[in-house]
Amino acid sequence: MKRIIAVANQKGGVGKTTTAVNLAASFAATRRRVLLVDIDPQGNATMGCGVEKSQITRGTGDVLLGEAMASEVIIPLESTPGLSLMPSNQDLTAAEVRLLTTMAGRELKLRKALESVQDQYEVILIDCPPALNMLTLNALVAAQSVLIPMQCEYYALEGLSALVNTIDQIKAAVNPHLEVEGILRTMFDPRNNLANEVSSQLIAVFGDKVFRTIVPRNVRLAEAPSFGKPVLQHDKDSRGALAYLALAGEMLRKDDDTAANDADVSPPPAEAPAVEGERPLS
């Protein structure tokens, strides 16, 4: 796997940053070199990796403005071998304003910045803000694919349609290689009839673009950011940790199948412990 993946959904509270941080840690656990790019001014992915955002002197905003090279702001995370972070904080908001008002080719800034470092990593994950703004546009132009976390509720379906339309427009206009990596069902409770109904609709419409792995509601997963740790470090045996490890495994198997040029071989069964019908921790 050698790919830049944007983790995006303009709806907040769907587990986007949780997915970016924990999927990055899960890929790193498979001995892959991973870069997590925080392009959200809230800096939640930065904090979730144990980096104090108020102490950052240079971050993603400086890179977008051309005031620093990507290699100068990337932080290797000693607590998670193999994982590095391009951090952000509220300064990114000011950087976005400058991009909007003064800079030509502003939607290409992140793509160009990552070109100098992308060969050093096997996976680059970009945590996007919960909005379809210039920062998200930069991420979608830089990425080869988009991973979409979503809760199984009706409002989330409406937001998904808007995001897919945006992806199609970007693909047509500036990034012809952009694809939907997959749709990840998060905070899933199989006891909820509405969640099961929306999940079925997702599969009916998007088919194999819906990941088999499902991330359940999980106390340990929700606690981990307050400790500044991916859930793998907070509680590696929790269902949240196992779900993200399973997601990483599912993505790697899918990538191997594609690399094998769609050989006529049945894929191995998913190693996902968090699947439909499993009762999540409450």
C-alpha positions as CSV (number, residue, x, y, z in Angstrom):
1,M,0.0,0.0,0.0
2,K,1.3,3.4,-1.0
3,R,-1.5,5.9,-0.8
4,I,-2.7,9.3,0.4
5,I,-6.1,9.0,2.0
6,A,-8.3,11.8,3.2
7,V,-10.6,11.1,6.1
8,A,-13.5,13.4,5.4
9,N,-17.1,14.1,6.3
10,Q,-18.6,17.6,6.5
11,K,-20.9,16.5,9.3
12,G,-19.3,16.7,12.7
13,G,-19.4,14.1,15.4
14,V,-19.2,11.1,13.2
15,G,-15.9,9.7,14.4
16,K,-13.7,11.3,11.7
17,T,-10.7,12.3,13.9
18,T,-11.1,9.1,16.0
19,T,-10.9,7.1,12.7
20,A,-7.9,9.1,11.4
21,V,-5.9,8.7,14.7
22,N,-6.7,5.1,15.3
23,L,-6.4,3.9,11.8
24,A,-3.0,5.6,11.5
25,A,-1.9,3.8,14.7
26,S,-3.2,0.5,13.4
27,F,-1.3,0.8,10.2
28,A,1.8,1.7,12.2
29,A,1.2,-1.5,14.3
30,T,1.6,-3.5,11.0
31,R,5.1,-2.1,10.7
32,R,4.3,0.4,8.0
33,R,5.6,4.0,7.9
34,V,2.6,6.3,8.4
35,L,2.1,10.0,8.3
36,L,-1.0,11.6,9.9
37,V,-1.7,15.1,8.6
38,D,-3.9,17.2,10.8
39,I,-5.6,19.8,8.6
40,D,-8.3,20.7,11.1
41,P,-7.9,24.0,13.0
42,Q,-9.4,22.4,16.1
43,G,-6.2,20.3,16.3
44,N,-8.0,17.3,17.7
45,A,-5.9,14.7,15.9
46,T,-2.8,16.5,17.2
47,M,-4.1,16.3,20.8
48,G,-5.2,12.7,20.2
49,C,-1.6,11.8,19.4
50,G,-0.4,13.3,22.7
51,V,1.0,16.6,21.2
52,E,0.0,19.8,23.0
53,K,-1.4,22.0,20.2
54,S,-0.8,25.2,22.1
55,Q,2.9,24.5,22.2
56,I,3.2,24.1,18.4
57,T,5.5,26.7,16.8
58,R,5.0,25.5,13.2
59,G,2.4,23.3,11.7
60,T,0.2,22.5,8.8
61,G,-0.7,26.2,8.3
62,D,2.9,27.1,7.8
63,V,3.3,24.4,5.2
64,L,0.2,25.5,3.3
65,L,1.5,29.1,3.2
66,G,4.9,28.0,2.0
67,E,6.6,29.3,5.2
68,A,7.9,25.9,6.1
69,M,8.7,22.6,4.4
70,A,6.7,19.6,5.3
71,S,9.8,17.9,6.6
72,E,10.4,20.8,9.0
73,V,7.1,20.4,10.9
74,I,6.6,16.7,10.9
75,I,7.0,15.1,14.4
76,P,7.9,11.4,14.8
77,L,5.8,10.0,17.6
78,E,8.0,8.1,20.0
79,S,5.0,6.6,21.7
80,T,3.9,5.0,18.4
81,P,6.8,3.7,16.4
82,G,6.3,4.2,12.7
83,L,3.8,7.0,13.1
84,S,4.6,10.7,12.4
85,L,2.4,13.7,12.7
86,M,2.0,17.0,10.9
87,P,0.3,19.0,13.7
88,S,-2.1,21.8,13.6
89,N,-3.9,24.3,15.9
90,Q,-6.1,27.4,15.6
91,D,-3.4,29.2,13.5
92,L,-4.6,27.1,10.6
93,T,-7.8,29.3,10.5
94,A,-5.7,32.4,9.7
95,A,-3.8,30.4,7.1
96,E,-7.0,29.4,5.4
97,V,-8.1,33.1,5.2
98,R,-4.7,34.0,3.6
99,L,-5.2,31.1,1.1
100,L,-8.6,32.4,0.2
101,T,-7.7,36.0,-0.3
102,T,-4.1,36.2,-1.6
103,M,-2.8,32.9,-3.1
104,A,-3.1,31.6,-6.6
105,G,-3.3,27.8,-7.0
106,R,-4.5,27.7,-3.4
107,E,-6.2,24.3,-3.7
108,L,-2.9,22.7,-4.7
109,K,-0.8,23.8,-1.7
110,L,-1.0,20.5,0.3
111,R,-0.5,18.3,-2.7
112,K,2.7,20.2,-3.6
113,A,3.9,20.2,0.1
114,L,3.5,16.4,0.4
115,E,5.3,15.6,-2.8
116,S,8.6,16.2,-1.0
117,V,7.9,13.6,1.7
118,Q,5.4,11.1,0.4
119,D,8.0,8.6,-0.7
120,Q,9.1,8.3,3.0
121,Y,5.7,6.8,4.0
122,E,3.6,3.9,2.9
123,V,0.3,5.5,4.1
124,I,-0.5,9.2,4.6
125,L,-3.8,9.9,6.3
126,I,-5.3,13.4,6.3
127,D,-7.8,14.4,9.0
128,C,-10.1,17.0,7.5
129,P,-12.2,19.6,9.2
130,P,-16.0,19.0,9.5
131,A,-16.8,21.3,6.6
132,L,-16.4,21.4,2.8
133,N,-14.0,24.4,2.9
134,M,-10.6,25.3,1.4
135,L,-8.8,23.1,3.9
136,T,-10.9,20.1,2.9
137,L,-10.5,20.9,-0.7
138,N,-6.7,20.9,-0.3
139,A,-6.9,17.5,1.3
140,L,-9.2,16.1,-1.5
141,V,-6.9,17.4,-4.2
142,A,-3.8,15.9,-2.5
143,A,-5.4,12.5,-1.9
144,Q,-5.9,9.5,-4.1
145,S,-8.9,8.3,-2.1
146,V,-11.4,9.4,0.5
147,L,-12.4,7.4,3.6
148,I,-15.9,8.5,4.8
149,P,-16.8,7.7,8.4
150,M,-20.5,8.1,9.2
151,Q,-23.1,7.2,11.7
152,C,-26.1,5.2,10.6
153,E,-28.7,7.9,10.8
154,Y,-30.8,9.7,8.2
155,Y,-29.2,13.1,8.4
156,A,-25.9,11.4,7.8
157,L,-27.2,10.0,4.6
158,E,-28.0,13.5,3.3
159,G,-24.5,14.7,4.2
160,L,-23.0,11.7,2.4
161,S,-24.7,12.6,-0.8
162,A,-23.3,16.1,-0.7
163,L,-19.8,14.8,0.0
164,V,-20.0,12.3,-2.9
165,N,-21.1,15.1,-5.2
166,T,-18.1,17.2,-4.1
167,I,-15.8,14.3,-4.7
168,D,-17.2,13.9,-8.2
169,Q,-16.7,17.6,-8.9
170,I,-13.1,17.6,-7.7
171,K,-12.4,14.4,-9.7
172,A,-13.8,16.1,-12.9
173,A,-12.0,19.4,-12.3
174,V,-8.6,18.9,-10.7
175,N,-7.9,15.4,-9.4
176,P,-9.0,12.7,-11.8
177,H,-7.5,9.9,-9.7
178,L,-9.7,10.7,-6.6
179,E,-11.9,7.7,-5.6
180,V,-14.0,6.8,-2.6
181,E,-11.8,4.5,-0.5
182,G,-14.8,3.3,1.5
183,I,-17.6,4.2,3.8
184,L,-17.0,3.3,7.5
185,R,-20.0,2.8,9.8
186,T,-19.0,4.3,13.2
187,M,-20.5,4.4,16.7
188,F,-22.7,1.5,15.6
189,D,-25.2,-0.1,18.0
190,P,-26.9,-3.2,16.4
191,R,-29.7,-2.9,19.0
192,N,-30.9,0.2,17.2
193,N,-33.4,-0.6,14.5
194,L,-32.8,2.7,12.6
195,A,-29.0,2.1,12.5
196,N,-29.6,-1.3,11.0
197,E,-32.0,0.1,8.5
198,V,-29.6,2.8,7.4
199,S,-26.8,0.3,7.3
200,S,-28.8,-1.8,4.9
201,Q,-29.5,1.2,2.7
202,L,-25.8,2.0,2.5
203,I,-25.0,-1.5,1.4
204,A,-27.8,-1.4,-1.2
205,V,-26.6,1.9,-2.7
206,F,-22.8,1.6,-2.3
207,G,-22.2,-2.1,-2.3
208,D,-18.6,-3.1,-1.6
209,K,-17.6,0.5,-1.0
210,V,-19.1,0.0,2.5
211,F,-16.4,-1.6,4.7
212,R,-17.2,-4.9,6.3
213,T,-15.6,-3.7,9.5
214,I,-17.9,-1.7,11.8
215,V,-16.7,0.4,14.6
216,P,-19.0,0.0,17.6
217,R,-19.8,2.4,20.4
218,N,-17.0,1.8,22.9
219,V,-16.1,3.4,26.2
220,R,-12.4,2.9,25.8
221,L,-12.4,4.3,22.3
222,A,-14.2,7.5,23.6
223,E,-11.8,7.8,26.6
224,A,-8.5,7.5,24.6
225,P,-8.3,11.1,23.3
226,S,-8.5,12.5,26.9
227,F,-5.3,10.5,27.6
228,G,-3.6,11.8,24.3
229,K,-3.3,8.2,23.0
230,P,-4.7,6.0,20.2
231,V,-7.0,3.4,21.7
232,L,-4.3,0.7,20.9
233,Q,-2.2,2.3,23.6
234,H,-5.1,3.0,25.9
235,D,-6.6,-0.5,25.8
236,K,-5.4,-2.8,23.0
237,D,-8.0,-5.4,23.9
238,S,-11.0,-3.1,23.7
239,R,-13.5,-3.6,20.9
240,G,-12.6,-0.2,19.6
241,A,-9.0,-1.1,19.2
242,L,-9.8,-4.4,17.6
243,A,-12.2,-2.8,15.2
244,Y,-9.6,-0.3,13.8
245,L,-7.0,-3.1,13.6
246,A,-9.6,-5.1,11.6
247,L,-10.2,-2.0,9.3
248,A,-6.5,-1.7,8.6
249,G,-6.3,-5.4,7.8
250,E,-9.4,-5.1,5.5
251,M,-7.8,-2.2,3.6
252,L,-4.5,-4.0,3.2
253,R,-6.2,-7.1,1.9
254,K,-8.2,-5.1,-0.5
255,D,-5.1,-3.4,-1.7
256,D,-3.3,-6.7,-2.1
257,D,-6.2,-8.0,-4.2
258,T,-6.1,-5.0,-6.5
259,A,-2.3,-5.4,-6.8
260,A,-2.9,-9.0,-7.9
261,N,-4.7,-7.5,-10.9
262,D,-8.1,-8.9,-9.8
263,A,-7.0,-12.5,-9.9
264,D,-9.9,-14.9,-9.6
265,V,-9.2,-15.8,-6.0
266,S,-11.8,-15.5,-3.2
267,P,-10.6,-12.9,-0.6
268,P,-9.9,-14.2,2.8
269,P,-12.6,-13.7,5.5
270,A,-12.5,-10.4,7.3
271,E,-10.8,-10.5,10.7
272,A,-13.2,-7.9,12.0
273,P,-14.4,-8.6,15.5
274,A,-16.8,-5.6,15.3
275,V,-19.5,-6.7,12.8
276,E,-23.2,-6.7,12.6
277,G,-24.9,-8.3,15.4
278,E,-22.1,-7.9,17.9
279,R,-23.1,-6.3,21.1
280,P,-20.9,-3.3,21.8
281,L,-19.7,-2.2,25.2
282,S,-21.8,0.5,26.7
